Amino acid sequence: MRLRRNSVVAVIALFILIGQMPVLAADPASYAGAQACASCHPAQTRAWQGSHHARAMQPARPSAVLGDFSGATLQHAGVTTTFFRDGDRYMVRTDGTDRTLHDYQIAYTFGVYPLQQYLIPFPDGRYQALGIAWDSRKREQGGQRWFSLYPAQALRGGDRLHWTGRDQTWNYQCADCHSTGLRKNFDLAANTYATTYSDVNVACEACHGPGSRHIAWATLPTPDPQKGLVVPLTAGNRGTWVMNPVTGIAQRTDPASGAELNACGGCHARRSVIASGTTGATPFLDAYRPALLEPGLYHADGQIDGEVFEYGSFVQSKMFKAGVTCTNCHEPHAATLRAEGNTLCVQCHAPQVFDTAAHHHHRAGGEGAQCTACHMPAKTYMEVDVRRDHSFRVPRPDLSLKIGVPNACSQCHQDKPPQWAAGAVAAWYPLGRQTTVHYGIALDAGRRGAPDAEARLDALIQDKSAPAIARATALQVLLPYVSGASQAAILTALRDPEPLVREAAPFALNGSSSQQVLDGVASLLDDQLRGVRIQAARTLADVDPQMLTAHQRDALASATRELTEAEMINADRPEAHLNLGQLAVRRGDAAEAEAQYRTALRLDPNFVPTLIDLADLYRMRGMDQQGVPLLRQAITVEPGNADAHHALGLLLVRQRDPSAMDELRQANALAPDNARYAYVYAVALHSSGSAAPAMTLLEQTHQRHPTNRDVLGALISFSQQKGDAQTVLRYAQELLALEPGNVQLERFVRQLRSAMPK
């Protein structure tokens, strides 16, 4: 097969890397707007104008609005919403913050396919995304209708997810990735926005960076392309590929660049923003902190679960490791696939090897013969938006049997059990992937609290063949199990060449860590990437300054300022002030902590995590009585919040209030998998004279969390009080297996064994 050798790649061909350009003006580069690019780049402009990027956000006008505003209605959760026209204005009559009907004007459309949302302006500068969207698919596909984005929920004004709530505010939730050159311009004192952008949609400079200096260069009488304001990226983006005749898989012959992932990842990742004023050329971890493979977002083996977009999946893939970039598959300006169906995949995978029944074992031309059916299983988000997993994984029904994750085979063959699928794959490929260990086994062990969790996680952290995001996740999961046995893995991670691994390494620091590990974390305060520095600063916030050198203390102060700046980027969110309050608590600044918590509650008086943390701050200051109304308010807002019930239960225990037991019981009932809540409730039961129920609860919890030291300690203690030496010995031996270097525990076990009847 002959592969086309790629020339200059359009999407990143003119990245503006300011540090490498000649100075034409004293002013820094600024955003010029897409119209300034069109005259010199007409082909790219024409492709872009019909793209989803160009239509990401548009003023509400006939050419942009897809929904039926002819008086159409939708009834949901007792509210009738009506869509209508008032002259040139698009209007909606629906329930507002006061839970009564009002007429609102639509200011902008948001997105285009497979659904379109609508933005409504508020006097304080907010734009709120309506919770009812237009299904823009064809009618025969179920589209051309209004539908609720939250069909199972009866949301009302005051709810965070209601369209008027803080979680639907465009200025924070959506604007950064749907517009170009965005400046949020939030006024914390007034709680108002004055948000601006250079282009209302995703335009040229969203990917290529602010263009004023490039335009100045282009208008010089004799511009020299070798000394221009841009760095052209040639075939090094899509790459030069040569087919391997033995494997039938193309191999990249030139080094891969991370430029495209930097440019695309910011808006195609589940991440938090950690720096302002960044561009598509900013290294990813200088601009963002990506979500790792966390429960609720990803399954234990890294398959998509929550709404995580593409970055976290793609960096797990062998495609990414081989040097594949976004534009190998996607045309950047039209934002379309470069080819349809298997034609796209056979660019790099020889069809005579892979597009055959001998490989896919399905009917030629059928749905099962499509590469994406097996290697990019899909999940539906926002009710109608089907998105494919970009980890390009080989189906592993054997992992469904081992750790309960989904698999592509069962997704299609829903009438067949995973055992059937695993057997079929093993028969087709006797030496296939099912014969290898997957990183999901270690992450699942960590999630479940398996006895071998620490050893498996340590091995994964040090496995350089595993994806960096999986190894980083292992460090995040490791903390509850860290012992001296993990030191080698942690020290290796602190020096790892992969930034994601270094960024996650501080997670494994705990109170018993050695000075060597502490120094290793402190060394990350000087890392070249902001994301690594601020994670180190967050971890070291409560470390005794005397344990740090003078340079380390200075570096910590600098990185802590960066951490604070990162949080204040989202000063409009109560979560940011909660984080800053927690940081202040760890640094011993109670006054600053209370100020941050109070700011969070000013932004959202019913933000439960802050109500709980402020009550805990009052506990630390000997002011428990002031915490009672906060915790009762939290329970009123969220009756099913186990954290609030647990915190109130502990407070009432300190006040010797007999109703404490009810709160602890409710916390355990609401979060039965929370070992801490079960342990505390069991101790309370035992203290009240209910020894048998306490032991039963602890034994059940131990079965679910066999490595939890607190639960094992309580089982040992309660069994001693009961005089059950055999049970004491059994649990003591289990605890010793978790802490093999514990001298006191070794002596205790020896004493127990010697006292046993021969």
Secondary structure, 3 states (H helix, E strand, C coil): CCCCCCCCCCCCCCECCHHHCCCCCCCCCCCCCCHHHHCCCHHHHHHHHCCCCCCCEEECCCCCCCCCCCCEEEEECCEEEEEEEECCEEEEEEECCCCCEEEEECCEEECCCCEEEEEEECCCCCEEECCEEEECCCHHHCCCEEEECCCCCCCCCCCCCCCCCHHHEHHHHCHHHHCECCECCEECCCCEECCECCECCCCHHHHHCCCHHHHHHHCCCCCCHHHCCCECCCCCCCCCEEECCCCCEEEECCCCCCHHHHHHHCCCECEEECCCCCCCCCCHHHHEEECCCCCCCECCCCCECCCCECHHHHCCCHHHHHCCCHHHHEECCCCEECCCCHHHHCCCECHHHHCCHHHHCCCCCCHHHCHHHHHCCEEEECCCEEEECCCCCCCCHHHHHHHCCCCHHHHHCCCCCHHHHHHHHHHHCCCCHHHCCCHHHHHHHHHHCCCCHHHHHHHHHCCCCCCHHHHHHHHHHHHHHCCHHHHHHHHHHHCCCCHHHHHHHHHHCCCCCCHHHHHHHHHHHHCCCHHHHHHHHHHCCCCCHHHCCHHHHHHHHHHHHHHHHHHHCCCCCHHHHHHHHHHHHHCCCHHHHHHHHHHHHHHCCCCHHHHHHHHHHHHHCCCHHHHHHHHHHHHHHCCCCHHHHHHHHHHHHHCCCCCHHHHHHHHHHHCCCCHHHHHHHHHHHHHCCCHHHHHHHHHHHHHHCCCCHHHHHHHHHHHHHHCCHHHHHHHHHHHHHHCCCCHHHHHHHHHHHHHCCC
